[in-house]
Amino acid sequence: MGTVLDMKADDWEQEILESDILTIVDFWHDRCPWCLQLNPIINEVSEEYKEKVKFVKLNVLENPANREIAIHHGIMSTPTLMFFCEGRPVSQTLGFMPKENLRKLIEDMLQKHKECIKQSTKL
């Protein structure tokens, strides 16, 4: 799956909260047709940004702990992409999007991430 990490709830702290680069979490599940259409786009774009952005997938239906993380972050539908800066959620987007839209969103978030890092203190 390229440079996309398939994560479980046990890895949340290490992979998301302790990440020092822009992290995108794809809240998804395998019965979601839009998620399945977005997966190859995320895989491809993750290769382009592998030095700048961490891409993580969390299957919200895989187990109760994953579901709890989704509920805690207010995830109401899939796919939802949530962007994290220094472990803090800074933005999110819902639904399918074409590759170019995802690239533009990532570029915008990379700019915001620079500002976030300047203004941020560790949790």
Secondary structure, DSSP 8 states (H G I E B T S, - for coil): -TTEEEE-GGGHIIIIIT--SEEEEEEE-TT-HHHHHHHHHHHHHHHHTTTTEEEEEEETTS-HHHHHHHHHTT--SSSEEEEEETTEEEEEEES---HHHHHHHHHHHHHHHHHHHHH----
